[in-house]
Amino acid sequence: MAYGCCGCCSALRPRYKRLVDNIFPASPQDGLVKSNMEKLTFYSLSSPEKLDRIGEYLFQKASRDIYRRRHGFVIIAMEAMDQLLLACHSQTLNLFVESFLKMVQKLLESTDPQLQILATQSFVRFANIEEDTPSYHRRYDFFVSKFSAMCHSNHADKAARDRIRLAGIQGLQGVIRKTVSDDLVENIWEAQHMDKIVPSLLYNMQIAEKYETLSCMETDTRDGAEEEPARLAEACLRELVGRASFGHIRSVLRPVLTHFDRHELWVPNDFAVHTFKIIMFSIQAQYSYSVVEALMQHLDAGCGAPGAAGGGGGGGGGAGRTRVRAARASVLSNIVAIAAADSVGPSVLEIINNLLTNLRASVARDSEKESDEKLYQDALINALGEFADHLPDFQKIDIMMFIVSKVPSSQRGGKGTKADAMLQSILLKSLLKVGATYKSAELSKAFPAPFLEALLRLSAAPEPPTRALLQRILHTLLDRRTNAPHLAKPTVDYAELGLTVEKCSRPDLIFISKHGYAIFSSLYEGLQLESNTVENVEAIYTTLALLCVELASEETVCDILQLILAIQQSALRNPVLSVAQQVRLHAVALALCALPPHVLLLPVLADYVSKIIEARREEAPHLLPPLLEDYGELSPSKMPSKLPFLMIDQMALCESVRASGVEAARLVAPLPYSAPAHAPGLEHRHSWLESGAAAGRDSLADIAAAPPDLDSAGSSPGVTRHAPQSESVSLEALRRAASGPSEAERRDAERRKASLNNAFRTAPFDYLLHLTQPKYEIQEKLQEIFSSLSQEPLLAGGSPAARRFDETRRRDARDEMLIAAQNIHSLPCYISH
């Protein structure tokens, strides 16, 4: 009777309930009744308005079965839900989805891992369905929380633990896919969600045994790669970052940085580098600058989260904080190059400015443990170099000019603060790091005028290490053919070095003609500092040697030889230099003098230099390279000032260069780099101004003006000295006074005039001012001339020859008066032009 009543009641139930009841077998082991499931599906498609009721009824049955622990029937109900969800795409599907999600939530709330995994798989299938109409009221906060908790599963069985974690990651991936593409659903980028999703992914990524970062959006093709929680979490993080828009990048980066702070994952920083590389490879290229900016802003942000044990990364002490900063900066140096290719315009200088700002802050801290602070500074400098390495050359020049503008300048002899000196050194290291990435083509592009001026100004820094660092920067920018390593130490045996020499280009010649005097003067003055170490002298030698090799030309050889003579002269005359410094300068001067005949075809000069080298090897080997820290107690006979016959002679150099077919007019001129008091016999006595004023004048005054020791070749080995022929010179002068200048003399006068004009047109103002200082007072000169006019004639007054000679003397005296007056009046005109 009861059975019949039950059957009668069953017939009165709604059809959708009967169809749902029929899909369940008598025993759960038999599985879903497929024929009845097909009937239920057909009914759902025919009557979509019943879908919400069908879903609600299935949820009720599954809830009772979960309570009764009849998990077999729960699995059948979930399978039926999945099939209906995939089959139906109607306008009323939203109502069914609500029942479906309640079913998934019910299964996730159970403690059975099997049901949790089953619910997750159903949710992932649902997440892959594109719905026709959006839902405005659907929320996923429970699913985010539950899936995140599953990612942190600590199940005792490792296999079960991995399955649960994989399910949690898959669930988070499903939530991301379901929400990020639809702006009308819940905003997954809110902090309450990102603070759960991102740490859950990072927690599973950090358990990997080793970190292999794949670029772009590559995927691991190994079998079973996605069965590993670490690999799946990495793929999910890539997808999350790749879907983030510009406004949402910070929402992802903030929990990443917080996770590393709270769990002290910066030191060691292998995992941090791996994570940020994944972010940089996955993010949209135009947004990569945001990652660099966020990490730079976090460099000094309280090393460790508030409340974290020990303050984060190193026990909470100052050294620990510095190590954390250094690790963050190292991460930055590893990722900044990825952003460089897509950084343009202001973002480039903004990154550089932020790095320099952090460097200045590091110097200002003046950490107690300098080694740890130095690690931080080195990491920032490496980041700067890595960033610049991936920029085009024109931007590298802009960066170098920007860096040098931030370097605090200090005048020679000035006493700056310790912080300024440290900052100067650190910024120059940064400049060197950027310069090492620059490939010089033309010197005018590598050294724009403001940049060159700033570098030369810094060459007067009071600290020897800073000056040596500046010379290394010049080496980097000058060396275009990898000759710098061969020229690191002074030598006279260049044939063994294998230098690469090419003819100097026209643009480089124009550059050195405009800036050569400033460059050579700066290097010359750098050699005069009494605080110089061997490293400083060797560094300046390398710079000069590179200039000689890179500017190998007959038009520049005389300028280089002039500087060499000035260096030698300063070694003899500079009173502030110690004996060891004087000896080093003599060795450097000879080493540099041996280089021009190696890079150019100057055989006579090569022979002359080789004779000096051989003579020094026999009598004064201490005047040859290599440079030593200490030369001991040199005997008075071995002092450089006592060995004039071993010195480089100016006139001998001039003759050697002229014999090789090179115009040596500039080499005869006074040395422009030396002090007013020169060593006798090492220079020409007349200045350019006096030579120009005397051009075209022929009289007995020429005889008096001739230097008695003009031919100083006798002080140099291998050069024969000629005896003076005063009588023949006097007769020749008388003949010139009677007949006037010859054609050759006129040409020589024109050449001297052109040389004078060129000097006043190109030489610096300070040099012109020194050059044009009068050698006498105008009143004294006039008095000397008038007194000479009142003297008795040399010959008897009655003879015609005596009268002609006296008239000649008077005419010459008047000429000298006019020339002296012209010199006084014309000097301002030359300077003004």
C-alpha positions in Angstrom: 0.0 0.0 0.0 2.8 2.3 0.9 4.6 1.6 -2.4 1.4 2.4 -4.4 1.1 5.6 -2.5 4.7 6.5 -3.3 4.2 5.8 -6.9 1.0 7.9 -6.9 2.9 10.8 -5.3 5.7 10.5 -7.7 3.4 10.9 -10.6 2.1 14.1 -9.1 5.6 15.7 -8.9 6.8 18.2 -11.6 8.2 16.8 -14.7 11.6 18.4 -14.2 12.0 16.8 -10.8 11.1 13.4 -12.2 13.7 13.9 -15.0 16.3 14.9 -12.5 15.5 12.0 -10.2 15.8 9.5 -13.1 19.5 10.5 -13.9 20.6 9.0 -10.6 21.2 5.2 -10.6 20.3 2.8 -7.8 24.0 2.5 -6.9 26.5 5.4 -7.3 29.1 3.0 -8.7 26.9 2.7 -11.9 27.4 6.4 -12.7 25.1 8.8 -14.4 22.2 7.3 -16.4 23.1 8.7 -19.8 19.8 8.0 -21.5 17.9 9.9 -18.8 20.5 12.6 -18.9 19.8 13.1 -22.6 16.1 13.5 -21.8 16.8 16.1 -19.1 19.1 18.0 -21.5 16.4 18.0 -24.3 13.8 19.2 -21.8 16.1 22.0 -20.6 16.7 23.1 -24.2 12.9 23.0 -24.9 11.9 24.7 -21.8 14.8 27.1 -20.8 12.6 28.8 -18.2 12.8 25.6 -16.1 16.6 25.8 -16.0 16.7 27.7 -12.7 14.4 25.2 -11.1 16.4 22.3 -12.4 19.6 23.8 -11.0 18.0 24.6 -7.6 16.7 21.0 -7.3 20.1 19.5 -8.2 21.7 21.7 -5.6 19.3 20.6 -2.9 19.8 16.9 -3.7 23.6 17.4 -3.7 23.5 19.2 -0.4 21.6 16.3 1.3 24.0 13.8 -0.2 27.0 15.8 1.1 25.4 15.9 4.6 24.8 12.2 4.4 28.4 11.7 3.0 27.0 10.0 -0.1 29.8 11.4 -2.2 29.1 9.1 -5.2 25.7 10.8 -5.7 27.3 14.2 -5.2 29.7 13.5 -8.0 26.8 12.4 -10.3 24.9 15.7 -9.5 28.0 17.8 -10.3 28.5 15.9 -13.6 24.8 16.6 -14.5 25.3 20.3 -13.7 28.4 20.5 -15.9 26.6 18.9 -18.9 23.6 21.2 -18.6 25.9 24.2 -18.3 27.8 23.3 -21.5 24.6 22.4 -23.4 22.5 25.4 -22.6 23.3 29.0 -23.9 20.0 30.8 -23.4 19.1 34.1 -22.0 18.1 32.5 -18.7 21.4 30.7 -18.2 22.3 33.3 -15.5 19.7 31.9 -13.2 21.1 28.4 -13.6 24.6 29.7 -13.0 23.6 30.9 -9.6 22.6 27.4 -8.7 25.7 26.0 -10.3 28.0 28.3 -8.3 26.1 27.5 -5.1 26.8 23.8 -5.8 30.5 24.5 -6.5 30.7 26.5 -3.2 29.0 23.7 -1.3 31.6 21.2 -2.5 34.5 23.6 -1.8 33.3 24.0 1.8 33.6 20.3 2.4 36.7 18.8 3.9 37.0 16.1 1.4 39.9 16.9 -1.0 38.2 14.8 -3.7 35.1 17.0 -3.6 37.2 20.2 -3.6 39.1 19.1 -6.6 35.9 18.1 -8.4 34.3 21.5 -7.6 37.4 23.3 -8.9 37.4 21.4 -12.2 33.7 22.3 -12.7 34.5 25.9 -12.0 37.3 26.0 -14.5 35.0 24.5 -17.2 32.5 27.2 -16.3 35.2 29.9 -16.5 36.0 28.9 -20.1 32.3 29.5 -21.2 31.6 32.9 -22.9 28.3 34.0 -21.6 25.9 36.0 -23.9 24.8 38.4 -21.2 26.9 39.8 -18.3 25.9 39.3 -14.7 25.8 42.4 -12.5 25.3 40.8 -9.1 27.6 37.8 -9.3 30.5 37.8 -6.8 33.6 35.7 -6.7 35.2 36.8 -3.4 34.5 33.4 -1.8 36.1 31.6 -4.7 39.2 33.8 -4.5 39.5 33.2 -0.8 38.9 29.4 -1.1 41.2 28.8 -4.0 43.9 30.9 -2.4 43.6 28.8 0.8 43.9 25.6 -1.3 47.1 27.0 -2.8 48.6 27.0 0.7 47.4 23.4 1.5 49.5 21.6 4.1 48.0 18.1 3.7 50.1 15.4 5.2 50.2 13.3 2.0 52.5 15.1 -0.5 50.6 13.7 -3.5 47.2 14.9 -2.1 48.8 18.2 -1.1 50.1 18.8 -4.7 46.7 17.9 -6.2 44.9 20.4 -3.9 47.4 23.1 -4.6 47.1 22.5 -8.3 43.4 22.7 -8.0 43.6 26.0 -6.1 45.9 27.5 -8.8 43.6 26.3 -11.5 40.7 27.9 -9.7 42.5 31.2 -9.4 43.3 31.0 -13.1 39.6 30.4 -13.8 38.6 33.4 -11.7 41.1 35.6 -13.5 39.8 34.5 -16.9 36.2 35.0 -15.9 36.6 38.5 -14.5 39.4 40.4 -16.2 37.7 40.4 -19.6 34.4 41.8 -18.4 34.3 45.3 -16.8 30.7 44.7 -15.5 31.5 41.9 -13.1 33.4 42.2 -9.9 36.7 44.1 -10.1 39.3 41.5 -9.5 42.1 44.1 -9.4 41.0 45.4 -6.1 43.5 45.1 -3.3 41.3 42.6 -1.3 41.6 40.1 -4.2 45.2 40.8 -5.3 46.4 40.4 -1.8 45.2 36.8 -1.9 45.9 35.8 -5.5 49.4 37.1 -6.0 51.0 35.8 -2.7 49.3 32.4 -3.3 51.0 32.2 -6.7 54.4 33.3 -5.4 54.1 30.8 -2.5 53.9 28.0 -5.0 56.5 29.4 -7.3 59.1 29.7 -4.6 59.0 26.0 -3.7 60.7 25.1 -7.1 64.1 23.5 -6.8 65.6 25.8 -9.4 64.4 28.8 -11.3 64.5 28.9 -15.1 63.0 32.1 -16.5 61.6 31.8 -20.0 61.4 35.0 -22.0 58.2 36.5 -23.5 55.3 34.2 -23.2 57.1 30.9 -23.8 55.7 27.8 -22.2 57.4 24.8 -20.8 56.9 21.9 -23.3 58.2 19.2 -20.9 55.8 16.3 -20.2 53.9 16.9 -17.1 55.2 20.4 -16.7 51.7 21.8 -15.7 51.3 19.0 -13.2 53.8 20.9 -11.0 52.3 23.6 -8.8 55.3 25.9 -9.3 55.0 25.7 -13.1 51.3 26.2 -13.1 51.6 29.1 -10.7 54.2 30.8 -12.9 51.9 30.4 -16.0 49.0 31.9 -14.0 51.1 34.8 -12.9 52.2 35.4 -16.5 48.5 35.4 -17.6 47.6 37.8 -14.8 50.3 40.3 -15.6 49.7 40.0 -19.3 46.1 40.9 -18.9 46.8 43.9 -16.7 46.3 47.4 -18.1 48.4 50.4 -17.2 46.1 51.3 -14.4 46.2 47.8 -12.9 50.0 47.2 -13.0 50.4 48.7 -9.6 47.7 46.4 -8.2 49.9 43.4 -9.1 53.3 44.9 -8.1 52.3 46.1 -4.7 51.5 42.6 -3.3 54.6 41.2 -5.0 56.8 43.7 -3.1 54.9 43.2 0.1 55.3 39.4 -0.2 59.0 39.6 -0.6 59.3 42.0 2.4 57.2 39.9 4.7 58.8 36.6 4.0 62.3 38.0 3.7 62.9 36.8 0.2 65.2 39.6 -1.0 68.4 38.0 0.4 69.4 35.9 -1.4 67.7 37.4 -4.4 67.6 34.5 -6.9 63.8 34.0 -6.6 63.2 37.8 -6.7 65.2 38.1 -9.9 63.2 35.1 -11.4 59.9 36.7 -10.4 60.6 40.1 -11.7 61.9 38.7 -15.0 58.7 36.8 -15.4 56.8 40.1 -14.8 58.9 42.0 -17.3 58.6 39.3 -20.0 54.8 39.0 -19.5 53.8 42.6 -19.2 52.8 44.7 -22.2 55.9 46.3 -23.6 54.6 49.9 -23.2 54.0 49.4 -19.5 57.4 47.8 -18.6 58.7 51.2 -17.3 56.1 51.0 -14.5 57.8 47.9 -13.1 61.2 49.6 -13.0 59.6 52.7 -11.4 57.8 50.7 -8.7 61.0 48.8 -7.8 63.1 52.0 -7.7 60.6 53.6 -5.4 60.7 50.5 -3.2 64.6 50.5 -2.9 64.6 52.5 0.3 61.1 51.7 1.5 61.6 50.4 5.0 63.5 47.1 4.2 60.8 44.7 5.5 57.1 45.1 6.3 56.0 46.6 9.5 55.6 43.9 12.0 57.8 41.5 10.2 60.2 39.7 12.4 63.5 41.5 12.6 62.4 44.2 10.2 63.1 42.0 7.2 66.1 40.6 5.5 68.9 40.5 7.9 67.9 40.7 11.5 66.7 44.3 11.5 70.1 45.9 11.9 71.6 48.6 9.7 73.8 46.1 7.9 70.7 43.9 7.2 68.8 46.8 5.8 71.7 47.7 3.6 71.9 44.1 2.3 68.2 44.2 1.5 68.7 47.4 -0.4 71.6 45.9 -2.3 69.6 42.9 -3.2 66.7 45.0 -4.5 69.2 47.1 -6.5 70.6 43.9 -7.9 67.1 42.8 -9.0 66.7 46.2 -10.6 70.0 45.8 -12.5 68.7 42.4 -13.8 65.4 43.7 -15.2 66.2 47.3 -16.2 67.7 46.2 -19.5 64.4 44.6 -20.5 62.7 47.9 -20.1 65.4 49.9 -21.9 64.4 48.8 -25.4 60.9 50.2 -24.9 61.8 53.4 -23.0 61.7 56.6 -24.9 62.0 60.3 -24.2 61.4 61.5 -20.6 61.1 58.0 -19.2 64.8 57.4 -19.9 66.0 60.4 -18.1 63.5 59.8 -15.3 64.9 56.3 -14.7 68.5 57.7 -14.7 67.5 60.5 -12.4 65.9 58.1 -10.0 69.0 55.9 -9.9 71.2 58.9 -9.3 68.9 60.1 -6.6 69.3 56.8 -4.8 73.0 56.9 -5.2 73.1 60.4 -3.6 70.9 59.1 -0.8 73.3 56.2 -0.3 76.3 58.6 0.1 74.3 60.8 2.5 73.6 57.8 4.7 77.3 57.2 5.3 76.6 53.6 6.5 78.7 52.3 9.4 79.5 49.2 7.3 80.8 50.7 4.2 81.2 47.3 2.5 77.5 46.7 2.6 76.7 50.2 1.4 79.2 49.7 -1.4 77.3 46.6 -2.5 74.2 48.7 -2.8 76.0 51.4 -4.8 77.7 48.9 -7.1 74.3 47.3 -7.8 72.8 50.7 -8.7 75.8 51.5 -10.9 75.4 48.1 -12.6 71.7 48.9 -13.1 72.6 52.2 -14.7 75.1 50.4 -17.1 72.6 47.7 -18.0 70.0 50.2 -18.8 72.3 52.3 -20.9 73.7 49.3 -22.8 70.3 48.8 -24.5 69.8 52.4 -25.6 70.9 53.9 -28.9 74.2 55.8 -28.9 72.7 59.3 -29.0 70.8 58.6 -25.8 73.9 57.3 -24.2 75.6 60.7 -24.8 72.6 62.4 -23.3 72.8 60.2 -20.3 76.5 60.9 -19.8 76.0 64.6 -20.1 73.1 64.3 -17.6 75.3 62.4 -15.2 78.3 64.7 -15.5 76.0 67.7 -14.8 75.2 66.1 -11.4 78.8 65.6 -10.4 79.9 68.2 -7.7 82.9 70.1 -9.0 85.9 70.9 -6.8 88.7 73.2 -7.7 92.3 72.1 -7.4 93.5 72.7 -3.9 90.0 73.2 -2.6 88.8 71.2 0.4 85.3 69.7 -0.3 83.4 67.6 2.1 83.8 63.9 2.4 80.3 63.3 1.1 81.1 65.4 -2.0 84.2 63.5 -2.7 82.3 60.2 -2.3 79.5 61.3 -4.5 81.9 62.6 -7.1 83.7 59.2 -7.2 80.4 57.2 -7.4 78.9 59.4 -10.2 82.2 59.1 -12.2 81.9 55.3 -11.8 78.4 55.5 -13.1 79.7 57.6 -16.0 82.4 55.1 -16.7 79.8 52.3 -16.7 77.7 54.1 -19.3 80.7 55.1 -21.3 81.8 51.5 -21.5 78.6 50.7 -23.5 79.2 53.6 -26.0 80.8 52.8 -29.3 82.7 55.9 -30.4 82.6 56.7 -34.1 83.6 60.4 -34.3 85.3 62.3 -31.5 83.0 65.3 -32.1 80.0 63.1 -31.3 81.6 61.4 -28.3 82.7 64.7 -26.9 80.2 67.5 -27.4 81.6 70.8 -26.2 79.7 71.0 -22.9 80.5 67.4 -22.1 84.2 67.8 -22.9 84.4 71.0 -20.9 82.8 69.3 -17.8 85.3 66.4 -18.1 88.3 68.7 -18.3 87.0 70.7 -15.3 86.8 67.5 -13.3 90.4 66.6 -14.2 91.5 69.1 -11.5 89.8 67.1 -8.7 92.0 67.0 -5.5 91.7 63.3 -4.9 94.1 61.1 -7.0 91.7 58.2 -7.3 89.0 60.5 -8.8 91.5 61.9 -11.3 92.5 58.3 -12.3 88.8 57.4 -12.7 88.3 60.4 -15.0 91.2 59.3 -17.2 89.6 55.8 -17.5 86.5 57.5 -18.8 88.5 59.3 -21.4 90.2 55.9 -22.3 86.8 54.3 -22.8 85.5 57.1 -25.1 88.8 57.5 -27.1 89.7 53.9 -27.7 87.9 52.9 -30.9 90.3 50.1 -31.9 90.9 48.3 -28.6 94.4 49.7 -28.1 93.9 50.8 -24.5 94.9 47.5 -22.9 98.2 47.6 -24.8 98.9 51.2 -23.8 98.1 50.8 -20.1 101.8 51.1 -19.1 104.5 53.3 -20.6 106.9 51.6 -22.9 109.4 52.4 -25.7 109.0 49.0 -27.5 105.8 49.6 -29.5 106.6 47.2 -32.2 105.8 44.3 -29.8 102.3 45.6 -28.8 100.5 45.0 -32.1 98.6 48.3 -32.1 95.8 48.9 -34.6 96.5 52.2 -36.4 94.3 53.9 -39.1 94.6 57.2 -40.8 92.9 60.0 -38.9 89.6 61.1 -40.5 88.9 64.7 -41.4 86.2 65.2 -38.8 88.6 64.1 -36.1 91.2 66.6 -37.4 88.7 69.4 -37.2 87.7 68.3 -33.7 91.3 68.3 -32.4 92.1 71.6 -34.1 89.2 73.2 -32.1 89.7 71.4 -28.8 93.3 70.1 -28.9 94.8 72.9 -26.9 92.2 72.6 -24.1 92.7 68.8 -23.9 96.5 68.9 -24.0 96.6 71.7 -21.5 94.4 69.8 -19.1 96.6 66.7 -19.4 99.8 68.7 -19.0 98.5 70.4 -15.8 97.4 67.0 -14.5 101.0 65.8 -14.6 102.1 68.8 -12.5 100.2 67.9 -9.4 102.4 66.9 -6.5 99.7 64.4 -5.2 100.0 62.3 -8.3 100.6 58.6 -7.8 102.0 56.2 -10.4 98.5 55.3 -11.3 97.7 58.9 -12.2 100.8 59.3 -14.3 100.2 56.0 -16.1 96.5 56.9 -16.7 97.5 60.3 -18.3 100.1 58.5 -20.4 97.4 56.1 -21.7 95.2 59.0 -22.6 98.0 60.8 -24.5 99.0 57.6 -26.2 95.5 56.9 -27.4 95.2 60.5 -28.7 98.4 59.9 -30.6 97.2 56.6 -32.1 93.6 57.8 -32.8 94.8 61.1 -34.4 97.8 59.7 -36.3 98.4 62.5 -38.8 101.2 64.8 -40.0 99.0 67.7 -39.0 98.9 66.6 -35.3 102.4 65.3 -34.8 103.9 68.7 -34.0 101.3 69.5 -31.4 102.0 66.2 -29.7 105.8 66.7 -29.8 105.3 70.2 -28.4 103.4 68.7 -25.4 106.2 66.1 -24.9 108.8 68.9 -24.8 106.6 70.8 -22.3 106.3 67.7 -20.1 110.1 67.2 -20.1 110.7 70.9 -19.3 108.3 70.8 -16.4 110.2 67.8 -15.0 113.3 70.0 -15.0 111.7 73.3 -13.8 108.6 72.5 -11.6 109.8 73.0 -8.0 106.8 71.2 -6.4 107.7 67.8 -8.0 109.7 65.3 -6.0 112.6 63.5 -7.6 110.6 60.4 -8.2 107.9 62.4 -10.0 110.5 64.2 -12.1 112.0 60.8 -13.2 108.5 59.5 -14.0 107.8 62.5 -16.2 111.1 62.1 -18.1 110.2 58.4 -18.7 106.7 59.3 -19.9 108.0 62.0 -22.2 110.4 59.6 -23.9 107.8 56.9 -24.1 105.4 59.3 -25.8 108.1 60.6 -28.1 108.7 57.0 -29.3 105.1 56.6 -30.4 104.7 59.1 -33.3 107.4 57.5 -35.5 105.6 54.1 -34.9 102.2 55.3 -36.0 103.6 57.5 -38.8 106.3 57.2 -41.3 109.0 59.3 -39.6 112.3 57.4 -40.0 114.6 60.2 -39.0 112.7 60.9 -35.9 112.7 57.2 -35.1 116.5 57.1 -35.4 116.9 60.1 -33.1 114.6 58.7 -30.4 116.2 55.3 -30.6 119.6 56.9 -29.9 118.3 58.7 -26.9 116.8 55.4 -25.7 120.1 53.6 -26.1 122.0 56.3 -24.4 119.6 56.2 -21.4 119.8 52.5 -21.2 123.6 52.8 -20.8 123.9 55.8 -18.5 120.5 56.4 -16.8 118.1 53.4 -17.1 115.9 55.0 -14.4 114.8 57.6 -17.0 113.1 54.8 -19.0 109.9 52.9 -18.3 108.5 51.2 -16.3 107.5 53.7 -13.7 108.4 52.9 -10.1 106.9 53.9 -6.8 110.3 54.8 -5.4 113.6 55.3 -7.1 115.7 55.2 -4.0 118.5 57.7 -3.3 119.7 58.9 -6.7 123.3 60.2 -6.7 123.7 63.8 -7.7 125.3 62.8 -11.0 122.2 60.7 -11.9 119.7 63.5 -11.3 117.8 64.5 -14.5 119.1 68.1 -14.3 122.7 66.8 -14.4 122.0 64.8 -17.7 121.2 67.4 -20.3 122.8 65.3 -23.1 120.1 62.6 -22.4 117.2 65.0 -22.8 115.0 65.4 -25.9 116.1 68.5 -27.8 113.6 70.9 -29.4 115.8 71.9 -32.4 116.9 68.3 -33.0 113.2 67.2 -33.0 112.4 70.0 -35.4 115.2 68.9 -37.8 114.2 65.3 -37.5 110.5 66.0 -38.3 111.5 68.4 -41.1 113.8 65.7 -42.6 110.8 63.3 -42.7 108.9 65.8 -44.9 106.6 67.3 -42.2 106.1 71.0 -41.7 107.8 71.8 -38.4 107.0 75.5 -38.0 104.9 75.0 -34.9 107.5 72.9 -33.3 110.0 75.9 -33.5 107.5 78.2 -31.7 107.6 78.6 -27.9 106.0 75.8 -25.9 102.4 76.9 -25.2 101.9 74.7 -22.2 104.9 75.6 -20.1 105.5 78.3 -17.5 107.1 81.6 -18.4 110.5 80.6 -17.2 111.9 78.1 -19.6 115.0 76.1 -19.7 117.6 77.6 -22.0 118.4 75.6 -25.1 115.1 73.8 -25.2 113.1 76.4 -27.0 113.2 79.2 -29.6 113.8 82.6 -28.1 111.4 84.8 -30.1 107.7 84.9 -29.6 105.2 84.8 -32.5 104.5 88.5 -31.9 108.1 89.5 -32.1 108.6 87.4 -35.2 105.5 88.9 -36.9 106.6 92.5 -36.0 110.1 92.0 -37.4 108.8 90.4 -40.6 110.3 92.1 -43.7 112.9 94.2 -41.8 116.5 93.6 -42.7 119.2 95.5 -40.8 122.1 95.0 -38.4 119.5 94.6 -35.7 119.0 91.0 -37.0 122.5 90.2 -36.0 122.0 91.3 -32.4 118.7 89.5 -32.2 120.2 86.1 -33.3 120.4 83.7 -30.3 123.9 82.6 -29.7 122.8 79.0 -28.7 120.1 78.5 -31.3 121.9 75.4 -32.6 121.6 73.3 -29.5 121.9 70.0 -31.2 125.2 69.4 -29.5 123.4 68.6 -26.2 121.6 65.6 -27.9 123.3 62.3 -28.8 123.9 61.6 -32.5 123.6 65.2 -33.7 126.6 67.1 -34.9 127.0 70.7 -33.7 128.2 73.2 -36.3 130.7 76.0 -35.3 129.2 79.5 -35.4 130.2 81.5 -38.4 129.9 85.1 -37.1 132.0 86.8 -39.8 130.1 85.3 -42.7 126.8 86.1 -41.1 127.9 89.8 -40.6 128.9 90.2 -44.2 125.6 88.6 -45.3 123.6 91.0 -43.1 125.5 93.9 -44.6 124.7 92.7 -48.1 121.0 92.3 -47.2 120.9 95.8 -45.7 122.2 97.2 -49.0 120.2 95.1 -51.5 116.9 94.5 -49.6 115.1 91.2 -48.8 115.3 88.3 -51.3 112.3 86.4 -52.8 112.8 83.6 -50.3 112.8 86.0 -47.4 109.6 87.6 -48.6 108.0 84.2 -48.7 109.2 83.5 -45.2 107.9 86.8 -44.0 104.5 86.0 -45.5 104.5 82.6 -43.8 105.3 84.1 -40.5 102.6 86.6 -40.9 100.1 83.9 -41.7 101.3 81.9 -38.7 100.9 85.0 -36.5 97.3 85.6 -37.8 96.4 81.9 -37.2 97.8 82.0 -33.7 95.7 85.0 -32.7 92.7 83.5 -34.4 92.8 80.0 -32.8 94.8 80.2 -29.5 93.1 80.6 -26.2 92.9 84.0 -24.6 95.0 83.2 -21.6 97.8 82.0 -23.8 97.6 85.1 -26.0 97.8 87.3 -22.9 100.9 85.5 -21.7 102.4 85.5 -25.2 101.9 89.2 -25.8 103.4 90.4 -22.5 106.0 93.0 -23.6 109.6 92.1 -22.9 110.5 95.6 -22.1 108.9 98.9 -21.0 108.3 101.3 -23.9 110.0 104.2 -22.1 113.2 102.1 -21.5 113.2 101.0 -25.1 112.9 104.5 -26.5 115.6 105.8 -24.2 117.9 103.0 -25.4 117.3 103.9 -29.0 117.8 107.6 -28.5 121.0 106.9 -26.6 122.3 104.7 -29.4 121.6 107.6 -31.8 123.8 110.0 -29.8 126.8 107.6 -29.8 129.8 108.2 -32.1 129.8 106.4 -35.5 131.8 103.3 -35.8 133.7 104.5 -38.8 135.3 107.9 -39.6 132.7 110.5 -40.3 134.4 111.8 -43.4 134.2 108.7 -45.6 131.2 108.1 -47.8 130.9 104.5 -46.5 130.8 105.7 -43.0 128.0 108.2 -43.8 126.0 105.5 -45.6 126.4 103.1 -42.7 125.4 105.8 -40.2 122.3 106.6 -42.2 121.5 102.9 -42.2 121.8 102.8 -38.4 119.6 105.8 -38.0 117.0 104.4 -40.4 117.0 101.1 -38.5 116.6 103.0 -35.2 113.6 104.8 -36.5 112.1 101.6 -37.7 112.5 100.0 -34.3 110.7 103.0 -32.7 107.8 102.7 -35.2 107.6 98.9 -34.7 107.6 99.3 -30.9 104.8 101.8 -31.1 102.9 99.6 -33.5 103.2 96.7 -31.1 101.6 98.7 -28.3 98.7 99.9 -30.5 98.0 96.8 -32.5 97.9 94.4 -29.5 94.3 95.3 -28.5 93.2 94.9 -32.1 94.5 91.4 -32.3 93.0 90.4 -29.0 89.6 91.9 -29.9 89.5 90.0 -33.2 
